[in-house]
Amino acid sequence: MSKLSKFEQFAPKSINFDNKKNAIIYTRVSTKDQADNNTSLGTQKKHCENYAQRNGYNVVQYFGGTHESAKSDDRKEFRRMLKYAKQSKTVGYIIVYSYDRFSRTGSSAAQITQELMDSGIQVKAVTQEVDTLSPAGKFQQNLFYMFSQFDNELRRDKTITAMAELLRKGYWLWTPPRGYVNKKKYHKAVEWEIVIDDEGKLLKKAFKWKLSGKYSNAEIVRKLNLLGMDINERRINEIFKNPFYCGILICKMLPGEVVEGKHKPIISQEDFLKINSVDSIHPEVKNLDNVNLPLKMYAHCDHCSEPLTGFLVKKKGLYYYKCRTKGCRSTKSAKKLHTEFASILSEYEIDPDLKGEIQEVMSYTFEHFIGEDVTNEKLYKKQKTEVGKKLESIEERFATGEINSEIFNKYSQKYNQELDEIDQKLENPEFVSSNLNSAIKKAVSIACNLSNYWLSGDLFEKKSIQRLVFPGGIGYNKQLDKVQTTRVNSLFSIIPDIKRVLGENKNGDSTNYSQISALVTTAGFKPATF
């Protein structure tokens, strides 16, 4: 026995491919239509089973059997198959009908195949049989992968060229934006009938309101919400900047090109440019900032929901707020409205001596009840990324001809709706604050002298406090001659209840924050956007 033989146990073992006769079969088609209507899945499986029988392989598992695009290796069934093969330790072969059924990613497919080979697993194609253990065979196998990728690129180029030509002729090839509906979406693109729907009629009003210069985007959104259209400021801003609504097509597929579409516009091209012109300054904007009328366009008429404007009675030297709706005639002395508003603010003021205790109670309450919401925010952002990837994937698959317009329209509409829902949750969370304790500390500090801050502040400070405490604005009810608030910032909304509970607890006992928090919550704690 050689003196070196004792060291053989430490030497790496060579892979004996002949000892691993177990195999798995992977079949796939590119689209759902092919999976539902084409017999190729069954044909692939039959040929793979015959190949395994001829070569003495024992088929232990089947994977695929569905539609997965091979232009990416990030496929559910494909990844599941690779994981099973590597973990089994007994599988020696992955059998496919042809190498383009395994993958169409070129060099990436070759790398995956080599990783499998290093684990003792060979990829065998029934219709393209090569000796995968020889250098020449590996070269041929890699060529098949490269040709599959090249074929994909040719198809993509051909499809994109055809789509670009249709776009240049004015045909929109995807789901139309909000406000439009395609009445013939299951026909060819040249036969599509994209028309204005009920939401489009409301958006037509929105464009007119925007053009008038009398309303901010927030006010336009509120008016649309009252008319039954669920939309937020970010979406309306995107709509106002989308040339599709004035009959113009722009698309990533035609960089730098502008095309006149065949659909009916909601707004004229001239008016669209006025809305989006940097030099366009609407005349009424100049009068919005008036130190004597800080509640202008912030307060609204409870009767008709129109924002209140203001005017000066020069003879008296007095300012008034008014509703501009014809026939409403809702007016209010600015001095009286300011006094009433300051009185409402005083309800959310705190005694400086209670500052520390109130801050502790608020911190306890919010940390206890919003922990889940902060976690949800992270989850929503993750979901948004995942849905965005899905949408991008089907757009690319549609562009390359892997899926037809019916499937694309179905899923793009689904994913866009999911994105809208996620965006709504992110934009209107129960509570969002990157630094809760800092926000509470600041709110409590402001609340110590809230009404005086507003009465003595300049115009910017007044508006900042208004938006901070009542982000939804305030309403003036002419019949009741009363100011009414809508949504209250959560950091201020619980102050009256905390003051009440602390005021009742005057017996000198130590403060039980959990008990006070429970009483406050019972009184109507509703975390809102901060």
Stockholm file with secondary structure:
# STOCKHOLM 1.0

chainA/1-530         MSKLSKFEQFAPKSINFDNKKNAIIYTRVSTKDQADNNTSLGTQKKHCENYAQRNGYNVVQYFGGTHESAKSDDRKEFRRMLKYAKQSKTVGYIIVYSYDRFSRTGSSAAQITQELMDSGIQVKAVTQEVDTLSPAGKFQQNLFYMFSQFDNELRRDKTITAMAELLRKGYWLWTPPRGYVNKKKYHKAVEWEIVIDDEGKLLKKAFKWKLSGKYSNAEIVRKLNLLGMDINERRINEIFKNPFYCGILICKMLPGEVVEGKHKPIISQEDFLKINSVDSIHPEVKNLDNVNLPLKMYAHCDHCSEPLTGFLVKKKGLYYYKCRTKGCRSTKSAKKLHTEFASILSEYEIDPDLKGEIQEVMSYTFEHFIGEDVTNEKLYKKQKTEVGKKLESIEERFATGEINSEIFNKYSQKYNQELDEIDQKLENPEFVSSNLNSAIKKAVSIACNLSNYWLSGDLFEKKSIQRLVFPGGIGYNKQLDKVQTTRVNSLFSIIPDIKRVLGENKNGDSTNYSQISALVTTAGFKPATF
#=GR chainA/1-530 SS CCTTGGGGGGSCCCCCGGGCCEEEEEEEESSHHHHHHCSHHHHHHHHHHHHHHHHTCEEEEEEEEEECCTTCSCCHHHHHHHHHHHHHSSEEEEEESSHHHHCCCTHHHHHHHHHHHHTTCEEEETTSCCCTTSHHHHHHHHHHHHHHHHHHHHHHHHHHHHHHHHHHTTCCCSCCCTTEEETTTTSCGGGCCEEECHHHHHHHHHHHHHHHTCCCHHHHHHHHHHTTCCCCHHHHHHHHTCGGGGTEECCTTSTTCCEECSSCCSSCHHHHHHHTCTTCCCGGGGGTCCTTCTTTTTEEETTTCCBEEEEEETTTTEEEEEECSTTTCCEEEHHHHHHHHHHHHHTTCCCGGGHHHHHHHHHHHHHHHHHHHHHHHHHHHHHHHHHHHHHHHHHHHHHTTSSCHHHHHHHHHHHHHHHHHHHHHHHSCSCCCSSHHHHHHHHHHHHTTHHHHHHHSCHHHHHHHHHHHCTTCEEEETTTTEEEECCCCHHHHTHHHHHHHHHHCCSCCCCCHHHHHHHHHHTTCCCCCC
#=GC SS_cons         CCTTGGGGGGSCCCCCGGGCCEEEEEEEESSHHHHHHCSHHHHHHHHHHHHHHHHTCEEEEEEEEEECCTTCSCCHHHHHHHHHHHHHSSEEEEEESSHHHHCCCTHHHHHHHHHHHHTTCEEEETTSCCCTTSHHHHHHHHHHHHHHHHHHHHHHHHHHHHHHHHHHTTCCCSCCCTTEEETTTTSCGGGCCEEECHHHHHHHHHHHHHHHTCCCHHHHHHHHHHTTCCCCHHHHHHHHTCGGGGTEECCTTSTTCCEECSSCCSSCHHHHHHHTCTTCCCGGGGGTCCTTCTTTTTEEETTTCCBEEEEEETTTTEEEEEECSTTTCCEEEHHHHHHHHHHHHHTTCCCGGGHHHHHHHHHHHHHHHHHHHHHHHHHHHHHHHHHHHHHHHHHHHHHTTSSCHHHHHHHHHHHHHHHHHHHHHHHSCSCCCSSHHHHHHHHHHHHTTHHHHHHHSCHHHHHHHHHHHCTTCEEEETTTTEEEECCCCHHHHTHHHHHHHHHHCCSCCCCCHHHHHHHHHHTTCCCCCC
//
